[in-house]
Amino acid sequence: MADTRLIQSRYRLLERIGRGGMGEVWRAQDESLGRHVAVKCLKPMGSQHDQSFTSVLRERFRREARVAASLQHRGVTVVHDFGEYEGVLYLVMELLDGRNLSQLLDDNKQTPLPVDDVVDIAEQVADALGYTHRQGIVHRDLKPANIMRLTDGTVKICDFGIARLGHDIGFTSRLTGTGTGIAMGTPHYMSPEQISGGQVDHRSDLYSLGCVLYEIATGAPPFDLDDAWAVLVGHRDTQPRPLRTHRADLPGFFDRVVLELLAKTPDERPADAGDLRHRIAVGRTGEQPHLPPTGHLPQTGPVPLAPPVPVPHPARQLPGWARDMTGGHPATGRRPGAVPGHFTGLTGEWTTGPRTPADGLPPLRIERPAPSPELLSVLAGRHDAGLDLGRLGHWEEAGEVHRAVAAEREHALGPDHPDTLASRYEIGFSLSRTGRATDALREFDRVAKGRERALGPDHPDTLAARQEGAYVLGRLGRHFEAHQVYAEVLASRERTTGPDHPDTLRCRHNLAFNLGRLGRLEDSYRMAREVVAARTRLLGADHPDTLVTLYEVAYTLGRLGRWTEALQAYREVARARARSLGADHPDTLAARYEVGIGLGRLGRSAEALELYRTLVADRTRAGGPEDPETLRARHGVGVNLGRLARWEEALTEARDVCAIRERVLGADDADTLVSHREVAVCLGWLGRWSEALTGYRTVAEARERLLGAGHPDALAARNDEAHCLEQLGRGPEAVELYRQVAALRRNRQMSPG
């Protein structure tokens, strides 16, 4: 396209006015109509490895075109045309002359905008939203960077790339990733229902607008925090401070209106954008706006702040994706490559520029002829595309993208450049998540050595690579080596960042976990308790990091035989996760499963049985009847039926679970073999020892084939077989098998590994 400078024999590209990792925007001449326009282009990815992500990106681009082209309102950016030319998707829009609200705040050095401007912007955006909502379209990513103020004072909403059409929910869910637990949007401006993954309608846009108005009126969004978890919990649980506590010259009606927009539940907000516009218009005249139709009274005095420990509402749950979400910063500042005075609705991924020190990564240190800024920008965008694929759980595709980017970065920047190593780090992460632990270890070692050369042995990025390598060593069963690496990394982290830094605590957690796998249970328990105490003090008792360490404490207590304490700890985790994440969150359900284990170990099988039956129902609702976790809960039902001597029922349950596992997971899956053993146990208790022997032999032969004859699980299975032979009166065969097992155990104990 750059060679011809002409698209479809009509749009002549004149000047690039915006650039990002995935595309660019040009000022262009529409030669058919003789007018200037903006042309937004989606760049070809340039590699066959990127096709998975490219297809998603193209669908999202086409969707933006279709949604935006259907809107005709002075407050919405006009789209004239859309198409594809030589493999490049393009969107033709009106060329706007002005600044977005982020840029206006940046121009104003992050001080609030004038009161008259704030109120006028609020009224115009409310009018535009009223129009889009009447068309059945919810924007879902309203933020300062998506709202434009032209030089003539007109305000326009831009970028409908993730908007939802009311009649097209299924398509949108697949496109945006909500079907996999990813809520699209920007943390500082997301509504509580977006955060929880609940039903989103036009009132979610009203909440986001409240966040935008709060920021331009006070200089900061309502929950101006660096930690993503704190931002999301703030949206969900904390009442924002009244605007006038930040800025006394704001009119009282405007303070009330914004606080109504920021109500936690949609029903407490204004009914629609038309109602909002009316309130603002009436308020500007000095009259008292009417009360909301819900009867919710506007706050007139100081709004009480929520306590430091949040008290969640059952319908407002933080999903699992929130834990890995970076809080980022409010969207402010002019982007690299932008031309002052022109704006085209270029936001989000379209305006992602090169990294800066604020991004938490080291600045570029180029020791060879500098590659073009365009190439660096494209590679940065493709790197981010790989990260997005990983967040969606598409680890194979993410690995392919990162491999392609790493190769190009190595060629352009060198093998030890921080950006090259960042790509290689993500390759290792993708390999680890796809079960290729040996390959992942090799990649992390390569990154750690490169970072040590380029950044030094104590640099946080060097330590991060070493720590991931230690984790993979543990996955490979090489716990002694993992322990050595963890200990060295921990010493460095304590020396350089202090004992309470989150990275230090994460390393101590990993070290405690690894100590348990080395059999040093008391040491593991003591260290994990210390980490729990530190994380509780720094992050709060309900923070996911605190709870995952408390979970490890409970597990270690169980291994120490201290089941009363273990049960108490598991229950504490389950209650806290239910408060923070919701009763049906996978992590909550996992903790409830362990509560059942504790009850069973303490001989409280009737309580365990009741718990597992409830858990089966919850798991079935969340994941389906054949989900592995549902089947694990059903296995718990069978085990506790047996402990209550209800062996016929236990046998029926065990056989049913075994058949489903064999079909869904495969005959050699570890869970399938556990079910085969449980069937054999039930048969033995029912006196059907010949049938039990067949089951025990099936398990033993499979484990020997898969794990080796000397593996503890294979030896336990042969012991079961020998016991069964005894019950059948076949003593000599049983004695011989016991001898074989004893010899294998001795050999294993004498083996250096």
Secondary structure, 3 states (H helix, E strand, C coil): CCCCCEECCCEEEEEEEEECCCEEEEEEEECCCCEEEEEEEECCCCCHHHHHHHHHHHHHHHHHHHHHHCCCCCCECCEEEEEEECCEEEEEEECECEEEHHHHHHHCCCCCCCHHHHHHHHHHHHHHHHHHHHCCEECCCCCHHHEEEECCCCEEECCCCCCEECCCHHHHHHHHCHHHCCCCCCHHHCCHHHHHCCCCCHHHHHHHHHHHHHHHHHCCCCCCCCCHHHHHHHHHHCCCCCHHHCCCCCCHHHHHHHHHHCCCCHHHCCCCHHHHHHHHHHHHCCCCCCCCCCCCCCCCCCCCCCCCCCCCCCCCCCCHHHHHCCCCCCCCCCCCCCCCCCECCCCHHHHCCCCCHHHCCCCCCCCCCCCCHHHHHHHHHHHHHHHHHHHCCCHHHHHHHHHHHHHHHHHHHCCCCHHHHHHHHHHHHHHHHCCCHHHHHHHHHHHHHHHHHHHCCCCHHHHHHHHHHHHHHHHCCCHHHHHHHHHHHHHHHHHHCCCCCHHHHHHHHHHHHHHHHCCCHHHHHHHHHHHHHHHHHHHCCCCHHHHHHHHHHHHHHHHCCCHHHHHHHHHHHHHHHHHHHCCCCHHHHHHHHHHHHHHHHCCCHHHHHHHHHHHHHHHHHHHCCCCHHHHHHHHHHHHHHHHCCCHHHHHHHHHHHHHHHHHHCCCCCHHHHHHHHHHHHHHHHCCCHHHHHHHHHHHHHHHHHHHCCCCHHHHHHHHHHHHHHHHCCCHHHHHHHHHHHHHHHHHHHHCCC
